[in-house]
Amino acid sequence: MQTSSLPTPIDDRWFEDYVAGAVYTFGPIEVAEVEIIDFARKFDPQTMHLSPEAAARGHFGGLIASGWHTAGLMMRLFVEHYLSSVASVASPGIDELRWLVPVRPGDSLWLRVSILETRRSTSRPDRGIVVSRLEALNQRGETVCALRAMNLILTRGS
């Protein structure tokens, strides 16, 4: 998979730089067994995420990452490569979060971001909302997780 990036650097990226219809890919980020287990111990202590031996006898036939861990890995790539470091205000939320394929130790994840919509705020003209579809893809190109994100981004010169 090949990385592609917005033409404007992350530290000079404003609402106007996010164009509906554009698609970008970032990554990879590696998924290590120790991180899967550590995350599970702290946040999602289910056997399928905690014990390789017990998980091998379970529904998935082996250890898998928590979906929340996968979403966190997506967020890391999103923040490091896509979301403006100077103009991002906040996010009113996400929609349509789906875990589609189990993530396993040794997987490499990529983030594909498709800009679905941009609209300037009528009540606060110094910002706009950017609606994006985020998809985590494994090394085989399978979509393992997907969601729809909304981000408030300041306009240039605001």
Backbone as ProteinMPNN parsed JSONL, in Angstrom:
{"seq_chain_A": "MQTSSLPTPIDDRWFEDYVAGAVYTFGPIEVAEVEIIDFARKFDPQTMHLSPEAAARGHFGGLIASGWHTAGLMMRLFVEHYLSSVASVASPGIDELRWLVPVRPGDSLWLRVSILETRRSTSRPDRGIVVSRLEALNQRGETVCALRAMNLILTRGS", "coords_chain_A": {"N_chain_A": [[0.847, -1.166, 0.0], [0.472, 2.271, -0.684], [1.511, 5.38, 0.654], [-0.246, 8.452, 0.765], [-0.591, 11.968, 0.875], [-2.084, 15.003, 2.143], [-1.687, 17.992, 0.245], [-0.918, 20.251, 1.677], [1.132, 21.086, 4.444], [0.812, 19.597, 7.725], [1.04, 21.399, 9.827], [0.21, 23.751, 8.771], [-2.324, 23.573, 7.882], [-5.646, 24.139, 7.063], [-9.232, 24.638, 7.175], [-9.932, 25.132, 4.475], [-8.173, 23.53, 3.108], [-9.063, 20.969, 3.107], [-10.664, 18.97, 0.929], [-13.661, 17.97, -0.462], [-14.188, 14.697, -1.676], [-11.551, 13.996, -1.974], [-9.03, 11.515, -1.328], [-6.912, 9.913, 0.964], [-4.029, 8.066, 2.106], [-2.442, 6.631, 4.899], [0.266, 5.354, 6.845], [2.366, 2.485, 7.471], [1.122, 1.123, 10.621], [2.288, -0.975, 13.098], [1.002, -3.929, 14.675], [1.471, -5.266, 17.698], [1.743, -8.275, 19.655], [2.2, -7.995, 22.434], [1.265, -5.402, 22.894], [-1.445, -5.693, 22.272], [-2.295, -7.373, 24.338], [-1.6, -5.822, 26.58], [-3.23, -3.533, 26.222], [-5.727, -4.773, 26.407], [-5.681, -5.74, 29.056], [-5.862, -3.331, 30.439], [-8.189, -2.059, 29.417], [-10.12, -3.684, 28.059], [-10.802, -6.423, 29.098], [-11.25, -9.139, 27.911], [-11.114, -12.624, 27.201], [-10.381, -13.322, 24.551], [-8.699, -11.277, 23.869], [-6.73, -11.294, 25.737], [-5.368, -13.75, 26.354], [-3.303, -15.784, 24.559], [-3.383, -18.606, 24.512], [-5.97, -19.367, 25.52], [-7.496, -17.911, 23.712], [-6.927, -19.244, 21.353], [-8.539, -21.447, 21.526], [-10.983, -20.338, 21.219], [-13.682, -18.573, 19.537], [-12.438, -17.081, 17.475], [-10.117, -18.394, 16.898], [-7.608, -17.647, 17.768], [-5.525, -15.059, 19.232], [-6.866, -11.784, 19.241], [-6.989, -8.268, 18.562], [-8.575, -5.844, 20.639], [-11.472, -4.158, 19.499], [-11.596, -1.517, 20.251], [-8.931, -0.94, 20.688], [-8.009, -1.131, 18.069], [-9.442, 1.031, 16.973], [-8.149, 3.045, 18.377], [-5.556, 2.877, 17.288], [-6.137, 3.663, 14.702], [-6.884, 6.295, 15.254], [-4.451, 7.353, 16.087], [-2.94, 7.373, 13.67], [-4.595, 9.1, 12.242], [-4.42, 11.533, 13.674], [-1.635, 12.038, 13.58], [-1.139, 12.354, 10.836], [-3.248, 13.483, 9.323], [-5.2, 15.222, 10.59], [-5.352, 18.643, 11.236], [-2.714, 20.308, 12.914], [-2.805, 22.877, 13.794], [-5.309, 24.011, 13.399], [-7.414, 22.393, 14.155], [-10.313, 22.159, 16.031], [-12.249, 20.684, 17.56], [-14.152, 17.629, 17.915], [-17.424, 16.788, 17.125], [-18.21, 14.188, 17.257], [-18.429, 10.676, 16.26], [-19.785, 8.471, 13.8], [-21.325, 5.379, 12.79], [-19.444, 3.343, 13.5], [-17.652, 0.448, 12.847], [-16.468, -2.837, 13.315], [-14.888, -4.989, 11.316], [-13.163, -7.076, 10.441], [-11.123, -9.302, 12.242], [-8.25, -8.073, 14.0], [-4.936, -9.06, 14.202], [-1.987, -10.168, 16.052], [1.028, -8.976, 14.653], [-0.101, -7.922, 12.382], [-0.162, -5.251, 9.975], [-1.348, -2.044, 9.884], [-3.083, 0.305, 7.887], [-4.328, 3.581, 7.27], [-7.046, 4.755, 5.542], [-8.412, 7.693, 4.424], [-11.286, 9.243, 3.4], [-12.594, 12.177, 2.21], [-15.735, 13.16, 2.766], [-17.509, 15.309, 2.916], [-17.539, 18.861, 3.172], [-18.342, 21.739, 4.984], [-18.896, 25.103, 5.583], [-19.406, 26.767, 8.64], [-22.416, 28.44, 9.378], [-23.162, 29.871, 11.591], [-20.792, 30.31, 12.931], [-18.507, 31.633, 11.294], [-15.725, 31.38, 11.255], [-14.911, 28.83, 11.117], [-15.33, 25.403, 9.949], [-17.025, 22.314, 9.172], [-15.658, 19.134, 8.691], [-16.374, 16.179, 7.207], [-15.475, 12.865, 7.272], [-14.693, 9.608, 5.994], [-13.218, 7.021, 7.631], [-11.079, 4.312, 7.24], [-9.556, 1.453, 8.41], [-7.1, -0.552, 7.118], [-5.763, -3.788, 6.636], [-2.606, -5.514, 6.003], [-3.281, -7.11, 3.896], [-5.096, -5.671, 2.53], [-7.668, -5.737, 3.432], [-10.559, -4.27, 4.836], [-10.588, -3.56, 8.126], [-11.71, -2.051, 10.112], [-14.048, 0.601, 10.307], [-15.292, 3.953, 10.201], [-17.244, 6.968, 10.525], [-16.178, 10.193, 10.689], [-16.424, 13.419, 12.228], [-15.14, 16.645, 12.143], [-14.355, 19.781, 13.533], [-12.87, 22.478, 12.028], [-10.738, 25.251, 11.902], [-10.926, 28.149, 9.772], [-8.678, 29.478, 7.299], [-6.797, 32.268, 8.285], [-8.443, 32.922, 10.395]], "CA_chain_A": [[0.0, 0.0, 0.0], [1.288, 3.468, -0.802], [1.074, 6.538, 1.416], [-0.508, 9.704, 0.057], [-0.841, 12.972, 1.899], [-2.612, 16.282, 1.71], [-0.588, 18.815, -0.275], [-0.546, 21.272, 2.657], [1.696, 20.496, 5.662], [-0.111, 19.463, 8.852], [1.133, 22.57, 10.698], [-0.32, 24.897, 8.036], [-3.518, 22.996, 7.264], [-6.855, 24.824, 7.513], [-10.484, 24.119, 6.616], [-9.92, 25.218, 3.0], [-7.277, 22.506, 2.558], [-9.791, 19.692, 3.073], [-11.513, 19.052, -0.262], [-14.572, 16.826, -0.614], [-13.843, 13.784, -2.752], [-10.143, 13.586, -1.885], [-8.754, 10.28, -0.574], [-5.518, 9.842, 1.381], [-3.661, 6.845, 2.817], [-1.34, 6.835, 5.828], [0.684, 4.167, 7.568], [1.613, 1.566, 8.331], [1.386, 1.008, 12.046], [2.375, -2.405, 13.389], [0.224, -4.401, 15.819], [2.278, -6.243, 18.425], [1.009, -9.09, 20.623], [2.32, -7.419, 23.774], [0.385, -4.232, 22.96], [-2.827, -6.198, 22.306], [-2.552, -7.877, 25.693], [-1.516, -4.697, 27.51], [-4.458, -2.746, 26.059], [-6.84, -5.574, 26.936], [-5.604, -5.73, 30.529], [-6.266, -2.016, 30.941], [-9.444, -1.494, 28.926], [-11.091, -4.618, 27.468], [-10.249, -7.701, 29.565], [-11.912, -10.352, 27.426], [-10.141, -13.694, 26.944], [-9.907, -13.295, 23.156], [-7.687, -10.229, 23.771], [-5.784, -11.42, 26.858], [-4.62, -15.005, 26.473], [-3.152, -16.504, 23.289], [-3.781, -20.008, 24.664], [-7.428, -19.428, 25.608], [-8.045, -17.379, 22.458], [-6.764, -20.284, 20.327], [-9.689, -22.36, 21.645], [-12.199, -19.55, 21.095], [-14.389, -18.337, 18.273], [-11.587, -16.497, 16.435], [-8.985, -19.277, 16.644], [-6.348, -17.013, 18.149], [-5.575, -13.744, 19.858], [-7.233, -10.656, 18.389], [-6.989, -6.964, 19.225], [-9.856, -5.228, 20.94], [-11.9, -3.164, 18.512], [-11.243, -0.193, 20.782], [-7.501, -0.794, 20.417], [-7.932, -0.852, 16.635], [-9.889, 2.413, 16.785], [-7.082, 3.893, 18.894], [-4.489, 2.892, 16.292], [-6.638, 4.518, 13.621], [-6.828, 7.674, 15.728], [-3.057, 7.796, 16.067], [-2.596, 7.717, 12.285], [-5.433, 10.239, 11.886], [-3.851, 12.739, 14.296], [-0.263, 12.268, 13.125], [-0.985, 12.596, 9.4], [-4.393, 14.082, 8.625], [-5.863, 16.281, 11.348], [-4.513, 19.836, 11.368], [-2.155, 20.554, 14.245], [-3.005, 24.288, 14.145], [-6.67, 24.496, 13.174], [-8.439, 21.467, 14.641], [-10.964, 22.699, 17.22], [-12.869, 19.601, 18.32], [-14.987, 16.725, 17.135], [-18.725, 16.541, 17.739], [-18.434, 12.758, 17.408], [-18.286, 9.761, 15.136], [-20.95, 7.644, 13.492], [-21.148, 4.189, 11.969], [-18.246, 2.572, 13.847], [-17.807, -0.978, 12.563], [-15.306, -3.721, 13.347], [-15.276, -5.874, 10.223], [-12.259, -8.217, 10.348], [-10.246, -9.29, 13.412], [-6.857, -7.626, 13.887], [-4.131, -10.058, 14.899], [-0.577, -9.811, 16.243], [1.816, -9.001, 13.418], [-0.757, -7.17, 11.309], [0.213, -3.872, 9.69], [-2.567, -1.312, 9.545], [-3.026, 1.556, 7.132], [-5.548, 4.373, 7.385], [-7.519, 5.444, 4.336], [-9.369, 8.738, 4.774], [-12.017, 9.823, 2.266], [-13.338, 13.358, 2.64], [-17.096, 13.025, 2.242], [-18.251, 16.573, 2.876], [-17.033, 20.003, 3.932], [-19.285, 22.859, 4.955], [-18.549, 26.205, 6.474], [-20.439, 27.065, 9.63], [-23.12, 29.71, 9.165], [-23.223, 30.583, 12.868], [-19.412, 30.634, 13.329], [-17.82, 31.601, 9.991], [-14.286, 31.153, 11.378], [-14.679, 27.381, 11.113], [-16.207, 24.557, 9.157], [-17.021, 20.909, 9.568], [-15.148, 18.196, 7.695], [-16.892, 14.831, 7.448], [-14.575, 11.926, 6.603], [-14.809, 8.167, 6.243], [-11.931, 6.431, 7.995], [-11.032, 2.86, 7.114], [-8.29, 0.791, 8.715], [-6.865, -1.673, 6.205], [-4.607, -4.601, 7.012], [-1.604, -5.719, 4.961], [-3.929, -7.804, 2.775], [-6.043, -4.74, 1.907], [-9.01, -5.932, 3.993], [-11.01, -3.241, 5.757], [-10.775, -4.189, 9.432], [-12.516, -1.153, 10.939], [-14.458, 1.797, 9.565], [-16.153, 4.889, 10.916], [-17.47, 8.276, 9.907], [-15.72, 11.19, 11.654], [-16.733, 14.828, 12.007], [-14.158, 17.493, 12.808], [-14.448, 21.233, 13.379], [-11.564, 22.989, 11.613], [-10.732, 26.695, 11.693], [-10.615, 28.624, 8.423], [-7.425, 30.21, 7.174], [-6.928, 33.674, 8.642], [-9.417, 33.146, 11.47]], "C_chain_A": [[0.897, 1.234, 0.0], [0.662, 4.617, -0.021], [0.805, 7.699, 0.472], [-0.923, 10.72, 1.1], [-1.46, 14.218, 1.293], [-1.452, 17.149, 1.232], [-0.104, 19.884, 0.71], [0.003, 20.602, 3.91], [0.72, 20.566, 6.838], [-0.089, 20.688, 9.768], [0.757, 23.868, 9.982], [-1.603, 24.492, 7.303], [-4.762, 23.603, 7.903], [-8.066, 24.213, 6.805], [-10.434, 24.072, 5.088], [-9.066, 24.139, 2.345], [-7.906, 21.114, 2.491], [-10.842, 19.776, 1.961], [-12.352, 17.788, -0.39], [-14.185, 16.007, -1.842], [-12.401, 13.296, -2.713], [-10.008, 12.341, -1.003], [-7.252, 10.225, -0.298], [-5.277, 8.547, 2.159], [-2.404, 7.102, 3.647], [-0.984, 5.51, 6.504], [2.004, 3.674, 7.055], [1.925, 1.783, 9.807], [1.297, -0.486, 12.37], [1.58, -2.737, 14.659], [1.012, -5.527, 16.486], [1.432, -6.989, 19.458], [1.045, -8.472, 22.018], [1.418, -6.193, 23.939], [-1.082, -4.637, 23.004], [-3.179, -6.613, 23.731], [-2.544, -6.741, 26.708], [-2.781, -3.831, 27.43], [-5.64, -3.486, 26.686], [-6.847, -5.594, 28.46], [-6.16, -4.433, 31.098], [-7.711, -1.661, 30.607], [-10.5, -2.476, 28.425], [-10.689, -6.052, 27.816], [-11.08, -8.931, 29.19], [-10.838, -11.357, 27.009], [-9.567, -13.646, 25.537], [-8.818, -12.257, 22.928], [-6.539, -10.425, 24.76], [-4.856, -12.62, 26.809], [-4.512, -15.713, 25.125], [-3.638, -17.951, 23.37], [-5.303, -20.145, 24.69], [-8.069, -18.946, 24.309], [-7.954, -18.41, 21.33], [-7.931, -21.268, 20.352], [-11.022, -21.639, 21.411], [-12.695, -19.4, 19.675], [-13.472, -17.867, 17.136], [-10.326, -17.315, 16.158], [-7.63, -18.665, 16.953], [-6.586, -15.635, 18.727], [-5.958, -12.676, 18.839], [-7.218, -9.375, 19.229], [-8.42, -6.548, 19.533], [-10.204, -4.247, 19.818], [-11.55, -1.756, 18.942], [-9.758, 0.081, 20.588], [-7.305, -0.432, 18.94], [-8.351, 0.585, 16.35], [-8.831, 3.395, 17.285], [-5.903, 3.985, 17.934], [-4.88, 3.75, 15.093], [-6.504, 5.989, 14.011], [-5.4, 8.202, 15.713], [-2.635, 8.212, 14.659], [-3.346, 8.966, 11.828], [-4.823, 11.538, 12.416], [-2.465, 13.052, 13.74], [-0.148, 12.714, 11.676], [-2.084, 13.423, 8.736], [-4.942, 15.317, 9.325], [-4.91, 17.453, 11.563], [-4.012, 20.007, 12.793], [-2.357, 22.0, 14.695], [-4.46, 24.738, 14.086], [-7.773, 23.556, 13.647], [-8.994, 21.987, 15.964], [-11.46, 21.572, 18.12], [-13.6, 18.685, 17.349], [-16.323, 16.566, 17.843], [-19.058, 15.056, 17.843], [-18.137, 11.965, 16.158], [-19.595, 9.004, 14.962], [-20.466, 6.378, 12.798], [-19.853, 3.432, 12.238], [-18.52, 1.09, 13.634], [-16.466, -1.683, 12.661], [-15.624, -4.869, 12.412], [-14.451, -7.159, 10.132], [-11.349, -8.171, 11.579], [-8.825, -8.82, 13.076], [-6.016, -8.532, 14.773], [-2.698, -9.554, 15.11], [0.189, -9.958, 14.931], [1.168, -8.284, 12.261], [-0.145, -5.782, 11.183], [-1.049, -3.162, 9.238], [-2.245, -0.003, 8.834], [-4.343, 2.274, 7.368], [-5.845, 5.024, 6.051], [-8.594, 6.425, 4.768], [-9.966, 9.307, 3.493], [-12.815, 11.011, 2.788], [-14.701, 13.322, 1.954], [-17.771, 14.365, 2.014], [-17.485, 17.627, 3.659], [-18.093, 21.09, 3.851], [-18.895, 23.884, 6.011], [-19.718, 26.46, 7.413], [-21.103, 28.401, 9.299], [-23.167, 30.528, 10.455], [-21.836, 31.018, 13.355], [-18.533, 30.555, 12.076], [-16.306, 31.427, 10.055], [-13.925, 29.671, 11.34], [-15.644, 26.662, 10.182], [-16.14, 23.142, 9.693], [-16.542, 20.077, 8.386], [-15.636, 16.811, 8.103], [-16.063, 13.865, 6.611], [-14.959, 10.495, 6.919], [-13.406, 7.655, 6.49], [-12.051, 4.923, 7.881], [-9.635, 2.379, 7.479], [-8.202, -0.438, 7.825], [-5.666, -2.456, 6.703], [-3.687, -4.784, 5.804], [-2.156, -6.476, 3.756], [-4.944, -6.916, 2.058], [-7.469, -4.906, 2.395], [-9.343, -4.762, 4.922], [-11.338, -3.915, 7.077], [-11.671, -3.354, 10.344], [-12.864, 0.063, 10.095], [-15.348, 2.661, 10.446], [-16.289, 6.164, 10.115], [-17.156, 9.326, 10.974], [-16.155, 12.587, 11.235], [-15.737, 15.656, 12.8], [-14.421, 18.96, 12.504], [-13.045, 21.755, 13.138], [-11.677, 24.495, 11.363], [-10.382, 27.032, 10.241], [-9.295, 29.403, 8.444], [-7.68, 31.68, 7.495], [-7.905, 33.962, 9.774], [-8.741, 33.49, 12.778]], "O_chain_A": [[1.961, 1.233, 0.619], [-0.554, 4.804, -0.033], [1.532, 7.905, -0.5], [-1.543, 10.366, 2.102], [-1.371, 14.454, 0.089], [-0.347, 17.048, 1.765], [1.02, 20.37, 0.579], [-0.593, 19.643, 4.4], [-0.093, 21.485, 6.928], [-1.091, 20.987, 10.418], [0.959, 24.957, 10.519], [-1.912, 25.017, 6.234], [-4.917, 23.586, 9.124], [-7.913, 23.361, 5.93], [-10.848, 23.085, 4.48], [-9.22, 23.863, 1.155], [-7.344, 20.197, 1.891], [-11.789, 20.557, 2.048], [-11.822, 16.678, -0.424], [-13.893, 16.555, -2.906], [-12.065, 12.295, -3.347], [-10.774, 12.146, -0.059], [-6.431, 10.454, -1.186], [-6.187, 8.003, 2.784], [-1.438, 7.701, 3.174], [-1.847, 4.654, 6.705], [2.685, 4.36, 6.293], [2.845, 2.511, 10.181], [0.354, -1.167, 11.967], [1.499, -1.932, 15.587], [1.195, -6.6, 15.911], [0.524, -6.417, 20.06], [0.025, -8.434, 22.706], [0.868, -5.974, 25.018], [-1.881, -4.002, 23.693], [-4.23, -6.247, 24.257], [-3.391, -6.701, 27.6], [-3.335, -3.444, 28.459], [-6.447, -2.895, 27.403], [-7.903, -5.477, 29.08], [-6.847, -4.439, 32.119], [-8.394, -1.032, 31.416], [-11.678, -2.122, 28.375], [-10.281, -6.813, 26.938], [-11.55, -9.664, 30.06], [-9.776, -10.971, 26.519], [-8.378, -13.905, 25.351], [-8.094, -12.32, 21.935], [-5.493, -9.788, 24.632], [-3.687, -12.519, 27.182], [-5.516, -16.192, 24.598], [-4.231, -18.466, 22.422], [-5.861, -20.959, 23.955], [-9.067, -19.508, 23.859], [-8.814, -18.443, 20.45], [-8.275, -21.855, 19.326], [-12.076, -22.276, 21.407], [-12.186, -20.024, 18.744], [-13.695, -18.21, 15.975], [-9.546, -16.963, 15.273], [-6.609, -19.128, 16.442], [-7.702, -15.117, 18.711], [-5.447, -12.659, 17.719], [-7.41, -9.408, 20.444], [-9.35, -6.859, 18.788], [-9.324, -3.59, 19.262], [-11.243, -0.9, 18.112], [-9.37, 1.224, 20.346], [-6.528, 0.464, 18.61], [-7.695, 1.282, 15.575], [-8.635, 4.454, 16.69], [-5.312, 5.054, 17.781], [-4.053, 4.473, 14.539], [-6.07, 6.819, 13.213], [-5.164, 9.359, 15.367], [-2.042, 9.275, 14.473], [-2.792, 9.796, 11.108], [-4.724, 12.525, 11.687], [-2.158, 14.21, 13.461], [0.822, 13.377, 11.309], [-1.854, 14.008, 7.678], [-5.126, 16.355, 8.689], [-3.784, 17.263, 12.024], [-4.769, 19.871, 13.754], [-2.106, 22.321, 15.857], [-4.804, 25.762, 14.676], [-8.953, 23.895, 13.547], [-8.241, 22.227, 16.908], [-11.126, 21.52, 19.304], [-13.658, 18.93, 16.144], [-16.36, 16.244, 19.03], [-20.068, 14.69, 18.445], [-17.666, 12.49, 15.149], [-20.405, 8.919, 15.885], [-19.347, 6.317, 12.289], [-19.227, 2.93, 11.304], [-19.486, 0.541, 14.164], [-15.455, -1.194, 12.157], [-16.537, -5.649, 12.682], [-14.982, -8.213, 9.783], [-10.851, -7.1, 11.926], [-8.283, -9.13, 12.015], [-6.336, -8.748, 15.942], [-2.252, -8.629, 14.431], [0.019, -10.933, 14.199], [1.82, -8.053, 11.243], [0.331, -5.211, 12.164], [-1.737, -3.617, 8.324], [-1.273, 0.684, 9.146], [-5.361, 1.637, 7.637], [-5.017, 5.747, 5.495], [-9.575, 6.039, 5.405], [-9.248, 9.789, 2.616], [-13.622, 10.864, 3.707], [-14.805, 13.436, 0.733], [-18.512, 14.543, 1.047], [-16.861, 17.33, 4.677], [-18.67, 21.334, 2.792], [-18.609, 23.556, 7.163], [-20.879, 26.376, 7.013], [-20.423, 29.376, 8.977], [-23.208, 31.757, 10.404], [-21.719, 31.986, 14.107], [-17.893, 29.534, 11.827], [-15.659, 31.336, 9.011], [-12.762, 29.307, 11.513], [-16.625, 27.228, 9.701], [-15.317, 22.816, 10.548], [-16.957, 20.282, 7.245], [-15.348, 16.334, 9.2], [-15.956, 14.02, 5.394], [-15.491, 10.209, 7.992], [-12.513, 7.832, 5.662], [-13.013, 4.329, 8.369], [-8.645, 2.848, 6.917], [-9.119, -1.259, 7.785], [-4.673, -1.875, 7.14], [-3.962, -4.27, 4.72], [-1.535, -6.472, 2.693], [-5.579, -7.346, 1.095], [-8.387, -4.294, 1.848], [-8.497, -4.322, 5.701], [-12.249, -4.739, 7.152], [-12.316, -3.891, 11.246], [-12.067, 0.5, 9.266], [-16.061, 2.163, 11.318], [-15.553, 6.407, 9.159], [-17.786, 9.352, 12.032], [-16.241, 12.898, 10.047], [-15.513, 15.405, 13.984], [-14.677, 19.332, 11.359], [-12.137, 21.514, 13.933], [-12.602, 24.952, 10.691], [-9.646, 26.303, 9.576], [-8.869, 29.912, 9.481], [-8.661, 32.263, 7.033], [-8.168, 35.125, 10.082], [-9.417, 33.709, 13.783]]}, "name": "protein", "num_of_chains": 1, "seq": "MQTSSLPTPIDDRWFEDYVAGAVYTFGPIEVAEVEIIDFARKFDPQTMHLSPEAAARGHFGGLIASGWHTAGLMMRLFVEHYLSSVASVASPGIDELRWLVPVRPGDSLWLRVSILETRRSTSRPDRGIVVSRLEALNQRGETVCALRAMNLILTRGS"}
